[in-house]
Amino acid sequence: MSVSTTDHDHDTAAERDTASGEVDVEHGHDHPSDWLYVKIALILGAITALEVGTYFIQDASTTLLVALLFPMMIIKFLVVTAYFMHLKYDNPLFRRVFFFGLILALFVFLIALSTFEFWDGDFLKFLR
């Protein structure tokens, strides 16, 4: 009994079409390395530390906190969806649909804030 060590033996089941023996390279992609996930974790940890750091800003207005926290929230959302949900490697249509949902949610949230007169100075005084 001998063991064959041809390149064909190293193909993954997902890349191989069992009926024809052809390799499907269209659906394959390089999986991110462990080091990339460590870098992503460090970036997400740093952004989270900045978010927690906003708690220590003395006499911070709500407008300032929203202006600081919203971009950090969006960046973390994009990083998590791109890498941990593998949207970076999927069909671009899925990415567009997902990010359109984010933009739509932000738009609806801003409209909801406007209906509650969030942008009015009296309302900001009420929150303090």
Secondary structure, DSSP 8 states (H G I E B T S, - for coil): ------GGGGS-TTTB-TTT--B--SS------HHHHHHHHHHHHHHHHHHHHGGG-TT--HHHHHHHHHHHHHHHHHHIIIIIS-TTTS-HHHHHHHHHHHHHHHHHHHHHHHHTTTTSHHHHHHH-
